[in-house]
Amino acid sequence: MPPKTAVERIGKKVGGFANLSRICGVHTSTASNWNRPAGARNGRGGAIPDRYFPLIVRWFAQRGKRLRRGELING
């Protein structure tokens, strides 16, 4: 079953929430909380805050990895 949220998709591509948190410069629990339901405490419903997009895009570019259009957003 393919990942449903942006956090799950990107997390899988970079090797998990721990690596996603390192890329974004946040604590591991912060990246993990992004995947919590939007109504939950600190939850974002699987959305990655857009201020971290440039860091993620740069990480992919530096490694020659492919990041498809729309992978950073839910949907």
C-alpha positions as CSV (number, residue, x, y, z in Angstrom):
1,M,0.0,0.0,0.0
2,P,1.6,3.3,-1.1
3,P,2.1,6.1,1.5
4,K,-0.9,8.4,1.8
5,T,0.5,11.6,3.2
6,A,3.4,13.8,2.3
7,V,5.2,13.0,5.5
8,E,4.9,9.2,4.8
9,R,6.0,9.6,1.2
10,I,9.1,11.8,1.9
11,G,9.9,9.9,5.1
12,K,10.0,6.7,3.2
13,K,12.3,8.2,0.5
14,V,14.7,9.7,2.9
15,G,14.8,6.7,5.3
16,G,12.3,7.6,8.0
17,F,11.2,10.3,10.4
18,A,14.6,10.6,12.0
19,N,16.3,11.4,8.7
20,L,13.4,13.8,7.7
21,S,13.9,15.6,11.0
22,R,17.7,15.9,10.4
23,I,17.1,17.3,6.9
24,C,14.6,19.9,8.3
25,G,16.6,20.7,11.5
26,V,13.8,19.7,13.9
27,H,13.5,17.1,16.6
28,T,12.4,13.7,15.5
29,S,9.1,14.0,17.5
30,T,8.3,17.2,15.5
31,A,8.5,15.4,12.2
32,S,6.6,12.5,13.6
33,N,3.9,14.8,14.9
34,W,3.4,16.2,11.4
35,N,1.8,12.9,10.5
36,R,-0.7,13.0,13.3
37,P,-4.3,13.9,12.5
38,A,-4.9,17.7,12.0
39,G,-7.2,17.9,15.0
40,A,-4.7,16.2,17.3
41,R,-2.3,18.1,19.5
42,N,0.6,19.3,17.2
43,G,-0.8,17.3,14.4
44,R,-0.7,18.5,10.8
45,G,-2.6,15.7,9.1
46,G,0.4,14.5,7.2
47,A,1.4,17.8,5.8
48,I,5.0,19.0,5.9
49,P,5.2,22.8,6.7
50,D,6.1,24.6,3.6
51,R,9.0,26.4,5.2
52,Y,10.9,23.1,5.1
53,F,10.3,22.5,1.4
54,P,13.6,24.2,0.3
55,L,15.6,22.1,2.7
56,I,14.0,18.9,1.4
57,V,14.4,19.9,-2.3
58,R,18.1,20.7,-1.7
59,W,18.7,17.4,0.0
60,F,17.2,15.5,-2.9
61,A,19.1,17.6,-5.5
62,Q,22.5,17.2,-3.7
63,R,22.0,13.4,-3.9
64,G,20.8,13.3,-7.4
65,K,17.5,11.8,-6.2
66,R,14.2,12.3,-7.9
67,L,11.5,14.3,-6.2
68,R,8.3,14.3,-8.2
69,R,5.9,17.2,-8.5
70,G,3.3,17.2,-5.8
71,E,5.2,14.8,-3.4
72,L,5.6,17.5,-0.8
73,I,1.9,18.1,-0.5
74,N,-0.9,15.9,0.6
75,G,-3.2,14.5,-2.0
